[in-house]
Structures are given as structure tokens and as C-alpha cells.
Amino acid sequence: MGLDLSKKSAVIFAAYAGVREIKPAQQKFLDELNKEFRMIHPDLDKFVRLSKAVKDHEVHVLIENSTQTFDVYWMLTNLGLNVTVAQSQDLYRITKSVKKTDSNDSVELANYMRRRLAGEDEFAVCVMPPKEWMYRREMCRVVFDEKVHLADLKRRVRSHMLLHGIKLSKDYREIFSPYAIRELKNTKDPVLLCHVAEAESIKKRTDQEVKYIETMFESVRIYELIHSIPGFGCISAAYLASMIIDIDRFESCKKFTANFGVVPRMYQSGDTNRNCHVTHRGDADAIRLLKQAAFVHVNTVENSVVTQMYNRLRAKGKSFNEVKMACARKLLTVVWSVLKNDKSYTSPMELQRKASDLADEMLEDMEQELPILG
């Protein structure tokens, strides 16, 4: 069964996936099912009716991953249906289709599911986190949004000051530090006053949100282990933990790193095999945080495998972007090792504290490309 979701509707198409030829009675059942449930409102009552209609049949539902998927996935799962969520970039028959309609997409989803049951592996399966972990992940994203907004305000303030020739007593690296804010207020510039008021509000909210996150992840082992690695602050460790949830669901380190999209895509043609750019299949915020964590790690830990890789690649003349991604992937293997062995990263407490503080500070500049210092 293919289910194409939108905010106001769910378009459903059921197809036969048996190994034998379909019988007239089975075809009649499918026709009636598709007629009744072709387009419904995605609420619990409609899905209860659907589950009752197919209760005597083995049903496998395929949904394309989207912002609407989470609630529908758990509704259908709790009703006893087998639900699979696919990565949208894998569904080429849909993404590349010239006939882009909800009805056609639902048919294609049903066919993808039918072929998967027959043994074809055309798409990666998305893991739907339990509600508790989803709340934790969403809380981290709230902080990300606040930090990105604050970084945008910093750029606006500096741009306004440059445009109108406003200068402070010194060139503050942190334009929203207490001393800088005091000077910005003293300018009496109405635009700067508005920006400063908004920045103070964001910083106050963020402090409270970080406390919420620390409470939510209190005594969560996977969070504690990631946080012990120099380079990960409270927020970055919490978000990565909410993306991993359970390390045992990954069969190998290779599949673990592939899940985050930091491994190279393979190109094969005839006798030619070569690595291309990374897949970028993973969560964009997680990849950004891994790059940031690699930056902090390299600058605080002298002899780790990540720092050694950075020095080796830079000595070979590799570009900064290549080195940054390679270090992010290497750091992810460190995360894998720590979680699999259930043992904290061994480092002096002062070093760990310094790296954690630096990682949290850098979240405010997470939209900027920061160089790794040699």
C-alpha cells in the first residue's frame, strides 16, 4: 500500500504483492478498497476505518518521509499495520517523474513496496523515533533556530554600524557580550536598540532552553558518552544522541557513518570504481554539528586520530572543505567506538570542559564557515 501524505489529505493506493496470480475476489477487494480510501483526511478516525477494512490481510504501507510522516507513522503502527518510511531522495520514480500528482505518487509508492517485498532494495528506510526521543530532538532544533537567528542579528548589527559609521571603543569579537551591549545601547541608535533588545531576549530564552535539554537528557547514557568526547557541547551531544537513539541498530561503523551522509558516493562504470563527493544523505543539522565538533576537537586535542588525520590531509594539500568533512567522518568513528564499548572518552577534565564550552559558544556562529587552526 502506498500512502502519499499532505497536510490536508492522504492519498492511498493498494496493490497485490502475492507470488501467485491474483484471484478475481482479491482484485475485487482491492478495487473496493481503493475506491473507498483513495483520498481521505489524515486523522485517526479514517485510519481506524482503514485498519478494520484490511484486518484479515497482511498489509505493508510505504510512506515518503516528510514533516507529516511522524504522527501518521505512529497512528498506523499502533493500529497494527506494518509501516515503512522511505528516504525521498531514493524514490527516483517519484522525484524524477513528469507526472507529479498525489494519485500517481501513491501508485509508485505501492509499487516500490511491492518490489521491496519481492527482494529488491531500492531505498533506505527511515527510523521513526519514539515520541520521547522526538521531543528531545525537537527541543534541540528549537535552540538551533534561536542560535541561527542570533547569528543573523550579529550580521545585521555589524552591517548597520558599518553603513552609518558607528564605532565602539574596540572591535568586539562577540558583538553581544555584556560590554558590547552596553556600548550599543549608549549609541541611542533606534535600529541598534531594537536589535539589542531582541538579542537579549533570545539569549535569555536560550539559557532556559539549555536547562530544559540538560534535564531531558539527565542520566541518558548515550548522551553522557558523546558529551565526554572533546568537541561536543551540551546541545551538539544531545542532538546527536537523539539522532542515534540506539547504537545497536547499526550493524557496523560503515553503516553508522553512512547514516549521517559523510561517506563518499561510489561511482562504477565498467572496470572503473572511484569515490565521488559525500552522499549528504543525513540530517543537515547533524552534519553541521559534526563539522563544528571536528573544529573544536582538532584545536583542543593534540594527538587524537582526528587531529592526526587533519594534519596528514593538510600536509597533502587537500582543500579545507575536504579536510573538514574527512575530520567529521573520523570523529563519527570515535563516537561509534565510545558508544559500542560503552566507555567514556579518556581526556583530562579541564580539556573536556574547555572543549565543551567552546562547542556551545560556536553554536551562535553555526551558519558561518570557520577555518580549522593548524
Solvent accessible surface area in square Angstrom, and as a share of the most:
residue,aa,sasa,rsa
1,M,18,0.08
2,G,0,0.00
3,L,0,0.00
4,D,15,0.08
5,L,26,0.13
6,S,41,0.27
7,K,158,0.67
8,K,159,0.67
9,S,18,0.12
10,A,0,0.00
11,V,3,0.01
12,I,2,0.01
13,F,52,0.21
14,A,6,0.04
15,A,30,0.24
16,Y,65,0.25
17,A,48,0.37
18,G,40,0.38
19,V,153,0.88
20,R,197,0.72
21,E,157,0.70
22,I,50,0.26
23,K,133,0.56
24,P,118,0.74
25,A,75,0.58
26,Q,66,0.29
27,Q,75,0.33
28,K,131,0.55
29,F,56,0.23
30,L,23,0.11
31,D,75,0.39
32,E,94,0.42
33,L,9,0.05
34,N,22,0.11
35,K,176,0.75
36,E,97,0.44
37,F,2,0.01
38,R,65,0.24
39,M,127,0.57
40,I,15,0.08
41,H,97,0.43
42,P,23,0.14
43,D,48,0.25
44,L,95,0.47
45,D,104,0.54
46,K,60,0.26
47,F,0,0.00
48,V,43,0.25
49,R,109,0.40
50,L,0,0.00
51,S,14,0.09
52,K,132,0.56
53,A,38,0.30
54,V,2,0.01
55,K,154,0.65
56,D,123,0.64
57,H,92,0.41
58,E,144,0.65
59,V,18,0.10
60,H,43,0.19
61,V,1,0.00
62,L,0,0.00
63,I,1,0.00
64,E,35,0.16
65,N,58,0.30
66,S,56,0.36
67,T,132,0.77
68,Q,65,0.29
69,T,1,0.00
70,F,28,0.12
71,D,91,0.47
72,V,6,0.03
73,Y,39,0.15
74,W,65,0.23
75,M,41,0.18
76,L,0,0.00
77,T,46,0.27
78,N,119,0.61
79,L,55,0.28
80,G,62,0.60
81,L,19,0.09
82,N,74,0.38
83,V,22,0.13
84,T,26,0.15
85,V,1,0.00
86,A,0,0.00
87,Q,43,0.19
88,S,37,0.24
89,Q,75,0.33
90,D,13,0.07
91,L,0,0.00
92,Y,132,0.50
93,R,129,0.47
94,I,0,0.00
95,T,65,0.38
96,K,152,0.64
97,S,30,0.19
98,V,158,0.91
99,K,129,0.55
100,K,120,0.51
101,T,64,0.37
102,D,60,0.31
103,S,53,0.34
104,N,30,0.15
105,D,7,0.03
106,S,0,0.00
107,V,42,0.24
108,E,35,0.16
109,L,0,0.00
110,A,2,0.01
111,N,35,0.18
112,Y,5,0.02
113,M,7,0.03
114,R,92,0.34
115,R,33,0.12
116,R,69,0.25
117,L,82,0.41
118,A,87,0.67
119,G,66,0.63
120,E,86,0.38
121,D,120,0.62
122,E,58,0.26
123,F,8,0.04
124,A,38,0.30
125,V,71,0.41
126,C,15,0.09
127,V,77,0.44
128,M,27,0.12
129,P,3,0.02
130,P,61,0.39
131,K,117,0.50
132,E,102,0.46
133,W,31,0.11
134,M,33,0.15
135,Y,129,0.49
136,R,25,0.09
137,R,26,0.09
138,E,77,0.35
139,M,37,0.16
140,C,0,0.00
141,R,76,0.28
142,V,65,0.37
143,V,0,0.00
144,F,5,0.02
145,D,97,0.50
146,E,20,0.09
147,K,21,0.09
148,V,48,0.28
149,H,67,0.30
150,L,3,0.01
151,A,0,0.00
152,D,43,0.22
153,L,0,0.00
154,K,16,0.07
155,R,101,0.37
156,R,121,0.44
157,V,0,0.00
158,R,90,0.33
159,S,67,0.43
160,H,25,0.11
161,M,22,0.10
162,L,156,0.77
163,L,141,0.70
164,H,107,0.48
165,G,58,0.56
166,I,36,0.18
167,K,178,0.75
168,L,27,0.14
169,S,94,0.60
170,K,131,0.55
171,D,133,0.69
172,Y,23,0.09
173,R,208,0.76
174,E,52,0.23
175,I,2,0.01
176,F,0,0.00
177,S,24,0.16
178,P,101,0.64
179,Y,140,0.53
180,A,0,0.00
181,I,16,0.08
182,R,138,0.50
183,E,41,0.18
184,L,0,0.00
185,K,83,0.35
186,N,100,0.51
187,T,47,0.28
188,K,152,0.65
189,D,26,0.13
190,P,96,0.60
191,V,61,0.35
192,L,0,0.00
193,L,67,0.34
194,C,89,0.53
195,H,26,0.12
196,V,1,0.00
197,A,58,0.45
198,E,64,0.29
199,A,0,0.00
200,E,65,0.29
201,S,47,0.30
202,I,0,0.00
203,K,60,0.25
204,K,159,0.67
205,R,104,0.38
206,T,7,0.04
207,D,89,0.46
208,Q,82,0.37
209,E,18,0.08
210,V,35,0.20
211,K,120,0.51
212,Y,111,0.42
213,I,0,0.00
214,E,85,0.38
215,T,95,0.55
216,M,60,0.27
217,F,0,0.00
218,E,121,0.54
219,S,94,0.61
220,V,22,0.12
221,R,116,0.42
222,I,21,0.11
223,Y,20,0.08
224,E,74,0.33
225,L,5,0.02
226,I,0,0.00
227,H,45,0.20
228,S,8,0.05
229,I,0,0.00
230,P,1,0.01
231,G,0,0.00
232,F,2,0.01
233,G,0,0.00
234,C,8,0.05
235,I,3,0.01
236,S,1,0.01
237,A,0,0.00
238,A,0,0.00
239,Y,0,0.00
240,L,3,0.02
241,A,0,0.00
242,S,0,0.00
243,M,26,0.11
244,I,0,0.00
245,I,32,0.16
246,D,67,0.34
247,I,20,0.10
248,D,103,0.53
249,R,83,0.30
250,F,14,0.06
251,E,142,0.64
252,S,42,0.27
253,C,35,0.21
254,K,153,0.65
255,K,108,0.46
256,F,0,0.00
257,T,0,0.00
258,A,36,0.28
259,N,63,0.32
260,F,2,0.01
261,G,0,0.00
262,V,2,0.01
263,V,21,0.12
264,P,50,0.32
265,R,119,0.43
266,M,112,0.50
267,Y,87,0.33
268,Q,131,0.58
269,S,56,0.36
270,G,81,0.78
271,D,148,0.77
272,T,62,0.36
273,N,93,0.48
274,R,131,0.48
275,N,95,0.49
276,C,52,0.31
277,H,155,0.69
278,V,26,0.15
279,T,24,0.14
280,H,106,0.47
281,R,68,0.25
282,G,19,0.18
283,D,34,0.18
284,A,68,0.53
285,D,34,0.18
286,A,0,0.00
287,I,12,0.06
288,R,72,0.26
289,L,4,0.02
290,L,1,0.00
291,K,49,0.21
292,Q,14,0.06
293,A,0,0.00
294,A,0,0.00
295,F,28,0.12
296,V,0,0.00
297,H,0,0.00
298,V,12,0.07
299,N,49,0.25
300,T,19,0.11
301,V,17,0.10
302,E,142,0.63
303,N,119,0.61
304,S,11,0.07
305,V,77,0.44
306,V,0,0.00
307,T,9,0.05
308,Q,90,0.40
309,M,34,0.15
310,Y,12,0.05
311,N,78,0.40
312,R,118,0.43
313,L,28,0.14
314,R,103,0.38
315,A,91,0.70
316,K,136,0.58
317,G,63,0.61
318,K,85,0.36
319,S,56,0.36
320,F,51,0.21
321,N,101,0.52
322,E,98,0.44
323,V,0,0.00
324,K,15,0.06
325,M,22,0.10
326,A,30,0.23
327,C,0,0.00
328,A,0,0.00
329,R,78,0.28
330,K,58,0.25
331,L,0,0.00
332,L,0,0.00
333,T,29,0.17
334,V,17,0.10
335,V,0,0.00
336,W,36,0.13
337,S,49,0.32
338,V,11,0.07
339,L,12,0.06
340,K,85,0.36
341,N,102,0.52
342,D,80,0.42
343,K,136,0.58
344,S,52,0.34
345,Y,47,0.18
346,T,121,0.70
347,S,23,0.15
348,P,89,0.56
349,M,147,0.66
350,E,108,0.49
351,L,39,0.19
352,Q,41,0.18
353,R,129,0.47
354,K,118,0.50
355,A,0,0.00
356,S,17,0.11
357,D,62,0.32
358,L,49,0.24
359,A,1,0.01
360,D,43,0.22
361,E,107,0.48
362,M,13,0.06
363,L,2,0.01
364,E,24,0.11
365,D,30,0.16
366,M,13,0.06
367,E,76,0.34
368,Q,71,0.31
369,E,130,0.58
370,L,53,0.27
371,P,82,0.51
372,I,13,0.06
373,L,111,0.55
374,G,108,1.04
